[in-house]
Amino acid sequence: MLVELGVAPHLIRVLNLDVQPVPGNDRIRKDCFGVALQIGCVPRIPRRQMGQHQTAHARLRRNERSLSSRGMPGFHSSRGFLFREGRFVDEQISVPGRLDRCLARASISRHDDPSPWARGADEISGSNGQLLNQDRFTLRRGHVRVDAEQGLVSSVLEMDANTTNGPQVRPIEASVSLQWPRKPDEHLPSLMASLGLMRIPWGFEVQEIDYVRPFLERATMNTALFPGEYDLGIRFKAKYRFLDAAIAAMNGNPIGAKEYPDLDPIQTKDVVGRLGVDFEVAPGIRVAWGVSADTGTGFHPGSPATKNVLIWQDQNGDGQVEPNEITAVGGAPATPSQQFHRFGLGGDAHLSVRVPTLGDLTFRAEVVSAVNLDRGLEVADPVGAGHDLREQGWSGGATQELTRWAMIGARYDVYNPNGDATQQRAFNLVPIDRAYSTLALMGMFRYGQQRLLLEYDINHNPLGIGPNGAPTSLAANALTLRGQVVF
């Protein structure tokens, strides 16, 4: 059984968008044509030519004020339906990816709160009702594991209870295995076939047991590409002397995925595997390294048909409708769901050196290059983006045991979910850096398998916006104290 209690868990967050319905009115359909005639000179943009987050018209300047406080009661005239009581939206209105309602039920996409990530903010998010405060006591992991074995057949059931996003109890591993031989024999290869919910055979950290890993959490690239570390499927493992190999066919949506966790919207399966070696090169010096690969198919959901709509943006803020402030967006037919290819290639290395009196000095490193594989941080959707998303990351760290009672360590990791990210600035499309990085500094007191760990994470992310409109880092450093008990 593993129990971990912590204070202020690590903070890596992504800005969310919220879609709010606008109450409809039956008279809108009757007024649409008349309004278009009255206003005239309305620029028309076919719906299919507009991106998911593109503003309604290129000449419309942006305004960042919130939409949430604006009301829309009653219509006074054919032109007045665009704003109720003279108070329709005078902020930026963009066309969401699913503008699938008629004008009376148009969807409006808006950003979250102006400062949604402030640590210790005694407030809730206006978009999803979640608490903004992250300075708290929390149960990070509470694992109960049951292992059973009879002859060549073995099984495992492991449950997790946590309060990370509210009280939650879920299975994280549930599998049945057939192994040969029954007891390890150095003269024979060890073979195992497993079926069920199990760890993904990728890299070093993804397969590292939680109560053994010295750092609080896995590197950002691993939590982004393989969120939750577990997936459903069938896995084959083989080990002979210093060689260790594993290959699996899995759903491709791990238990921590943002979309379709533990499910598979398509019939084809992802194939993921690792080939590694682990041996002692000299007394007290041990080396392990391996290469991993993942290939599979992602899913892009289709969209229903949309109808013609009119959008007003108050450019001058006078609360009056003017012809150049109206944009007509043409409807579009329904689009079918699509599939896309995703793959990743990674390498990992681990070096352990016995230091007299103190203990093991351990170095670890991982590197990954992937395309369209992000399922946990900035979910990859090349169909919506219009191009493949190149993801790259690496991590490196070291730990030093201070006798059997303590350990210190540091790790630095970098992950870029889109190596080709760009941003429109004035009339130019310029490349931007979307990389996340974390420097983790750790100190640990140990008593057997029981641990008290203090870690300070210095996080850098592209989630902030500077005064000039350029991306900048949003404050997200975290100091965490965690206690762990294993019995």
N, C-alpha and C positions, 0 to 999 in steps of 0.2 A: 504494500500500500504506500502510495506517495501522497504527501500533503504539502502544499506550498502556500504560504501566506505572504503577501507583499503589501508595500505601501507605494502608491504612485507608480503604476506599471509604465513601461516604455511608451512613448508617444510617437507614432507615425500615422498621420491622418491624411486623407484625400478629400478635397473639396467636393461636396455633393451638390447635385442639382435637384430641384424639387419642381414637380409639375402640379399646378393647381388648376382645377376646373373653374370656369367662370359661369355663374348661373345663367341659364338661357331664357329667352323670351320668344313666344310664338310669333310675335309680329316682326321679328328680324328678317325672316325669309321674305316677307312682303315688302320690306323697306330696302332690301339690298340693292335691287335694280334702280330704284328711284334715287338712292343716295349717290350711286355712281354717276347718274345723269346730272344731278345737281352740282356735284363737286367738280367733275370733269378733270381732264388732264391727269388722270390717275395712272402712275406707272404700273405696268403689269409685269410680273415676274413669274414664270411658270414654276410651280411647286417643285418639280423634279430637278430644277437648276439650283435649288437652295440647299446648303449644307445644314446639318443638324443644329449647329450652334451659330449659324450665320445670321447677322442682323437683317431686318426686312429690306433695307435699301442701303446701298453703299454711301449715299449722301447724308444719311441720318446720323447725327452725332450721338455719342453714347451718353447716357445719364445713369449713374449707379444707384440712385435712390430706391428704397424698397417698394415693392408692389403690394406688400401684404396689408397695408393700412388703408388702401383705397377701396371705395365702395362702388357698386354699379346698380343702384335701384332705379327702375322705371325709365321710360323713353319719352322724350318730349316732341321729337320730330324725326323725320327720316335721317337728318344729319345728327340729331341728338342721341341716336342709339349708340354712337361711338363713345359717348361719355354720359354717365348718369349724374344728374344734379350738377353738371359741369365739372365732374370730378373723375373722369375716366383716367386711365393710366397716363402719367406724364413722364414715365421713365423708359429705359431701354426695354423693348419687347423683342425677343428673338423667336425664331420659328423652331419649335422643338421637333425632334425626330419623328414623333407620331402626332402630327397635326391632323387627327383623324376624326374631328368633329365638325359639324357645320358651324357657321358663324355664331349662332346662338350659344354654342358650347365650345368655343375656341379654347385651346390650351395655351397657357402662358408659362414660359420657362423663366425662372428667376434664380439668382444666387442666394446662398445661405446668408446668415447674419453677417454684418460687416466685420465683426471680430469673433468668429465662432470658435477659434482655437485657444483663446486666452486661458492659461492655466489657472485653476482656482476660481474661475468666473462663477459667481453664484447666480446662474441663469440657465435657461434651457434654450435649445436650438429652436428657432422659429419655424424651421422647415420640417423637422422630423420629431420634435418634442423630446429629443435626447438631452441628458444632462451634459453641460459643458465642463463642469468641474471634474478634474482628473486627480486631484490631491485627495486620496482616499485610502482606506483599508480594503483589501480585496483578497478573495481566495482565487489564486491564479490557476492552480491545478489541484485536484484531489482525485487520485487514481486508485482504483481497486482492481486488482488483477487476479484472475483464477486460471491456473494451468492444470491440465490433465493429460495423462499419458497412459496408453495401454498398448504394449507391444510396439509395432511400427507406427501406430497412429497417435497423434497428439493434437491438442486443441488449446486455444487460449481465448479468454474473454476479459477485456479490460474496459472499465467504465470511467468516465471523467465527469467530475462535478466542479463547476467554477461559477464565479460571479463577475466575470469580466464584462459581460454585457447583460447583467441581470442573472438571477439564479438559472442554472442550466445543468441538466444531466444528459449525457449522450454516450453511446458506445464509440470508442476510438479504435479498438482492435477486436475482431471477432473472426477467427479463422480455424480451419481444420487442416492438418498437415499429415502427409505420409512421408516418412523418412527411412533411409537405409544407409548404413547399418543401424541397428538399434542403439548401439554404444559406439562412440568415436573410436576409430582404429587408424593409427598413423600410416598404416600400410595400405589402406583402402580409401577411395574417395568417399566423401560424405554427400549424399544426394537428398533433396527435400522438394516436395511439391505441395503448395499451399493454395487454399481456396477461401475467399472471404474478404473481410476488411483488414488490410495489413499495411505496413510501412511501404512507401514507394522506394524501390531500389535505385536511388540516385545519390551520388556524392557521398560525403562524409557526415556533414551536419544533419542532413535530412534523416539519416538512419541512426544518429546518435541518441541514446536514451536520455530522457529529460533529467533524471536525477544524477547522471554522470556528466552531462555537459557543464563546463565551468561557468559559462556566461548565461545571463538570464534568458535570452531568447536567441534564436538563430539569426544569421545575417539577413539583411533586408532582401537580397536577391533570392534566397531560399524561401522566405515567407511569401514572396511575390509569385514566384514560379511554381512552388509546390506548397500552397497554403494548407496547413493542417497536417501535412506529412503522411496522411493515410488516404488510401483509395481502395475501391472495390475491384477485385479481379482475381486472376490466377497467376501464381508466381512459381518459378523453378530456380532452385539454388544448387550450386555445386561447389565443393571446397576440397582441395587436395594439396596437402602440405602448405606451401606459401601462396597458392593460387586461390582466388575467391571470385566467383562469378554468379550473377543473378540476372534474370530476365523475366518480365511480367507483361501481361496484356491486361489493361485496366480501362475503366470508364473514361478517365481523362478529366474528371471533375472532382478533385480531392474534397475532403470533408470541410475544409476551410475556404473553398472557392466562393467568390461573391455571386456567381451565377450557377445555378443548378448543382449545388453541393450534393454529393453522393448519388447524383443522377447522371443520365447520359441521353441527351436529346437526339443522338444519331446512332446508327447501328454499328458503325466502324469503331474499333477500339484503339486506344493509344498503346504503343509498345515502348517500354522503357527498361533500361538495363544498365548494369555496371560490371566492369571487369577490373579486378584489382589484385595487388600483391601485398603481403604482410610478412616481414621476416626480420630477424635479428642479424645485423651486419657485424656486430662485435659485442662482447659482453657489456651490457648496460646501454646499448644503442640499438634502437628499433626503428624501422622505416616502414611506412605503409603509403601506397599511392594507388590511384585508379583513374579510369576514364569512364564517363557516363554518357548515355545518349537517350533521347526521347523523340519520338515521332508520332504524330497523330493528326486528328481532324477536329477543328473548332466549328462552332455553330453561330450563325448570325440570324436572329429571328426576322421574319418578314414583317411587313407593315400593312394595315388595312387601307382601303381607298380613302382619300380625303376629298373634301369639297372646297369650292371657292370661298375665300375669306378676304375681308378688308382689315388692315391693321393701321392704327393711327399712332404716331409718335409725336408728342408735343415738343418740337425742336426749340422754340423760343420761350417755352414755359409760361405762355400767357393764358393757357386754359381754353383757347379758341381753336377750332378746327380750320385749317387752311389747306388749300389744294395740294401744296407740295409736301404736306405731312401725312398724306394718305397713300398707302401702298396696297395694291391688289395682288393677292397670292392665288394663283390658279390651282385647281385641284389636280390630283394625280391618281392613277389606278393603283390597286393593291400590288404589293411586291412579294414574291415568294421568299421563303427562307433560303439561305445559302450556306455553303460550307467553305472552309478555308483550311489550308495546310499549316501546321505548326510543328516546330522541331527545336531541339536544343542539344548542345554538346558542351560537356563540362569535364574538368579535371580537378583532382584533389590530391593533397600530399600531407603527410603527418610524420613528424620526426620527434622521437623521445630519447632524451639523454639522461642517464642517471648521474646526479650530482652528489658526491659524498656528503653525508651529514644532512643536507637539506632535503633532497628528494628529486623527483623528475622535473627536468626542464623540457617543456614540450612546445614545438612550433607547429602551426597548422596554416594551410592556405588552400583556397579554392578559387576557381575561375570558371565563368560560364558565358557562352554566347548562344543566343536563341533568337527565334523569329516567331512572333505571334503567340508566345507561350505564357505570358503573364495572365494569371487567373486570380491573384489575390490583392494587388495594389492598384495598378492602373490597367484594368482588364483590356487585353488586346482584342481589337475588332478591326481587322484590315479592310473589311467590306465597308464599314461606316467611315473609316479614315481615308479610304481611297488608295491606300498603299500599305505594304507590309511594314510591321513595326519591329525594328531591330532592337533587341534587348541585350545588354552587356553588363557584367558585374564581376567583382572580385573581392576577396576578403583575405586578410592575413592577421595572425595573432600569435601570442606567446603566453604561456603560463609557467610559473615557478612555484613548486611546493616549498613551503617553509616548515620542514619537518612534517609529521603527520597531522599537525594541528592547524595549519593555515596554508593559504595559497593566495598569490597575487597574479594579475594578468591584465593584458590589454589586447584589444582587437580593433582593427579598422576595416570597414567594408564600404564599398561603393556600388551603386546599382543605377543604371540608366534605362528606364522603360521604353524610351523612344529616341534612338540615336539620330533620327532625321527630323526631330521636332523643329517647327518654325513658328514665327509669330509675325502678324502684320503690324508694321510700324510705319505710320504715314502711308506712303505709296510703295514701300518696300517690304518684301517678305524676307525676314532675316532668321538665321538659325538661332536656336536657344538651347541652353543646357537644362535638361530635365532630370539630372542626376540627384539621387538621394545618397547621403553618406552618414556614417555613424562611427564615432570613436568611443569605445566602451572601456572604461577603467574599472577594474574589479578587485575587491579584496574579500577573502572568505575565511571564516573560522570553521573548523571541521571537528566532529567527534564521531568517528566511525562513518556511517552514511548520513549522519545528521549534519546539516549545514546552516550557517547564518551568513548571508551574502549581502554585501553592500556594493552597488554598482552605480556609476555616474555615466550617463550617455550624453554625448555632445552630438546633437542631430543637426544636419543641414538638409534642407529640402527646397524644392522650387515652388512652394505653395503660396508664398507671399507676393504682394504687388508693391513695388516701390512708388515714390511720388511721381516719377516720370513714366509710370505704367509698365516698367520692365519687371520681369520676374525677380524675386529676391527670396531669401530664406525666411521662413516663418518660425518664430521662437518655439522650440519644442524640446529643449533639453530636459532631462529627467534624472532625478536621484531616487533610487529604489532600494529599499531594505527588504530582504526576503528571507523567511525562515523555511527550512525544508526538513521533513521528517520521513524516514523510510523504515518500514518494519513489516 
